[in-house]
Amino acid sequence: MNLNDILGSDVVDGDGQRLGEVSDVRFALDAGAGQLLSQGRFVGIVVSPRTASSFLGYERQELSQPWPLAQLLRWWHRGSFLVLWEDIAVLGSREVGLRPGFTAYDARLTR
């Protein structure tokens, strides 16, 4: 499965209720700072209740310019949340199913 197969997929909870669409994915690099060719590890998916479009990087706290675009994208993606890998029960190309009792984390990147 490719990353493009996941993006835009519907996300449903354990009861089959639609929560939104996959708008982004999160990866972590396991190597130390400055090391070349670090291994990437899939951390989870970002679910947006309104759109599968990208945040364009504006989920990062320090990005705020141009102001109108930053405000529009933050408003458009309001209510988005991060679901970790261990809370994903089924990962399909058209639908992602979450396990019952999943935890929704803040989708914004923080340091």
DRENDO-1510 file (C-alpha; in Angstrom, 1 decimal, always signed):
<recs>
REC; n; res; u; v; w
REC; 1; MET; +0.0; +0.0; +0.0 .
REC; 2; ASN; +1.3; +3.5; -0.9 .
REC; 3; LEU; +0.8; +6.6; +1.1 .
REC; 4; ASN; -1.5; +8.0; -1.6 .
REC; 5; ASP; -3.8; +5.0; -1.0 .
REC; 6; ILE; -4.5; +6.2; +2.5 .
REC; 7; LEU; -4.8; +10.0; +2.0 .
REC; 8; GLY; -8.4; +11.0; +1.5 .
REC; 9; SER; -9.8; +7.7; +2.9 .
REC; 10; ASP; -12.8; +7.9; +5.2 .
REC; 11; VAL; -12.1; +7.3; +8.9 .
REC; 12; VAL; -14.7; +5.5; +11.0 .
REC; 13; ASP; -14.8; +4.7; +14.7 .
REC; 14; GLY; -15.4; +1.3; +16.2 .
REC; 15; ASP; -19.1; +1.7; +15.7 .
REC; 16; GLY; -18.7; +2.5; +12.0 .
REC; 17; GLN; -19.6; +6.2; +12.4 .
REC; 18; ARG; -17.7; +8.5; +10.0 .
REC; 19; LEU; -15.3; +10.8; +11.7 .
REC; 20; GLY; -13.7; +12.5; +8.7 .
REC; 21; GLU; -11.0; +11.9; +6.2 .
REC; 22; VAL; -7.2; +11.2; +6.4 .
REC; 23; SER; -5.6; +14.6; +5.6 .
REC; 24; ASP; -2.1; +13.8; +6.6 .
REC; 25; VAL; +0.2; +11.2; +8.2 .
REC; 26; ARG; +2.9; +11.5; +10.8 .
REC; 27; PHE; +6.3; +9.9; +10.7 .
REC; 28; ALA; +9.1; +10.0; +13.3 .
REC; 29; LEU; +12.8; +9.7; +12.6 .
REC; 30; ASP; +14.5; +7.2; +14.9 .
REC; 31; ALA; +18.1; +8.3; +14.3 .
REC; 32; GLY; +20.0; +11.0; +16.1 .
REC; 33; ALA; +20.2; +14.6; +14.9 .
REC; 34; GLY; +22.5; +15.1; +11.9 .
REC; 35; GLN; +22.6; +11.5; +10.9 .
REC; 36; LEU; +22.0; +10.8; +7.2 .
REC; 37; LEU; +19.5; +8.3; +5.9 .
REC; 38; SER; +17.5; +7.9; +9.2 .
REC; 39; GLN; +14.8; +5.3; +9.3 .
REC; 40; GLY; +11.3; +6.7; +9.3 .
REC; 41; ARG; +8.6; +5.2; +11.5 .
REC; 42; PHE; +4.9; +5.6; +10.8 .
REC; 43; VAL; +3.3; +7.2; +13.9 .
REC; 44; GLY; -0.3; +7.8; +12.9 .
REC; 45; ILE; -2.8; +9.7; +10.8 .
REC; 46; VAL; -4.3; +13.1; +11.0 .
REC; 47; VAL; -8.1; +13.1; +10.6 .
REC; 48; SER; -9.9; +16.2; +9.4 .
REC; 49; PRO; -13.7; +16.3; +9.9 .
REC; 50; ARG; -14.2; +18.5; +6.8 .
REC; 51; THR; -11.6; +17.9; +4.1 .
REC; 52; ALA; -8.8; +15.7; +3.0 .
REC; 53; SER; -6.8; +18.7; +1.8 .
REC; 54; SER; -3.4; +19.4; +3.3 .
REC; 55; PHE; -2.6; +21.8; +6.1 .
REC; 56; LEU; +0.3; +23.0; +3.8 .
REC; 57; GLY; +2.5; +23.2; +6.9 .
REC; 58; TYR; +0.2; +25.6; +8.8 .
REC; 59; GLU; -0.4; +23.2; +11.6 .
REC; 60; ARG; +3.1; +24.1; +12.8 .
REC; 61; GLN; +2.8; +26.7; +15.6 .
REC; 62; GLU; +5.4; +29.2; +14.2 .
REC; 63; LEU; +3.9; +29.5; +10.7 .
REC; 64; SER; +1.5; +32.5; +10.5 .
REC; 65; GLN; +2.3; +34.3; +7.3 .
REC; 66; PRO; +0.6; +35.1; +5.1 .
REC; 67; TRP; -1.9; +35.8; +7.8 .
REC; 68; PRO; -5.1; +35.3; +5.8 .
REC; 69; LEU; -4.0; +31.9; +4.4 .
REC; 70; ALA; -2.9; +30.7; +7.9 .
REC; 71; GLN; -6.2; +31.7; +9.4 .
REC; 72; LEU; -8.2; +30.2; +6.6 .
REC; 73; LEU; -6.4; +26.8; +6.8 .
REC; 74; ARG; -6.6; +26.7; +10.6 .
REC; 75; TRP; -10.3; +27.4; +10.4 .
REC; 76; TRP; -10.9; +24.9; +7.6 .
REC; 77; HIS; -9.1; +22.1; +9.6 .
REC; 78; ARG; -10.6; +23.0; +13.0 .
REC; 79; GLY; -11.4; +19.8; +14.9 .
REC; 80; SER; -8.7; +17.8; +13.2 .
REC; 81; PHE; -6.9; +15.2; +15.4 .
REC; 82; LEU; -4.1; +12.8; +15.4 .
REC; 83; VAL; -4.7; +9.0; +15.8 .
REC; 84; LEU; -1.7; +6.9; +16.7 .
REC; 85; TRP; -0.8; +3.7; +14.9 .
REC; 86; GLU; -1.8; +1.5; +17.8 .
REC; 87; ASP; -5.4; +2.9; +17.6 .
REC; 88; ILE; -5.9; +1.9; +14.0 .
REC; 89; ALA; -7.8; -1.4; +13.6 .
REC; 90; VAL; -8.1; -1.5; +9.8 .
REC; 91; LEU; -6.0; +0.4; +7.3 .
REC; 92; GLY; -7.7; +0.1; +3.9 .
REC; 93; SER; -7.4; +2.1; +0.7 .
REC; 94; ARG; -11.0; +3.5; +1.0 .
REC; 95; GLU; -11.6; +3.3; +4.7 .
REC; 96; VAL; -9.6; +3.5; +7.9 .
REC; 97; GLY; -11.2; +1.9; +10.9 .
REC; 98; LEU; -10.3; +2.9; +14.5 .
REC; 99; ARG; -10.4; +0.6; +17.5 .
REC; 100; PRO; -13.0; +1.2; +20.1 .
REC; 101; GLY; -11.8; +3.6; +22.7 .
REC; 102; PHE; -9.2; +5.3; +20.5 .
REC; 103; THR; -7.4; +8.4; +21.7 .
REC; 104; ALA; -7.6; +11.6; +19.7 .
REC; 105; TYR; -4.5; +13.8; +20.1 .
REC; 106; ASP; -4.0; +17.4; +19.0 .
REC; 107; ALA; -3.0; +17.5; +15.4 .
REC; 108; ARG; -0.7; +20.5; +15.7 .
REC; 109; LEU; +3.0; +19.9; +15.8 .
REC; 110; THR; +4.5; +21.2; +19.1 .
REC; 111; ARG; +8.0; +21.1; +20.3 .
</recs>
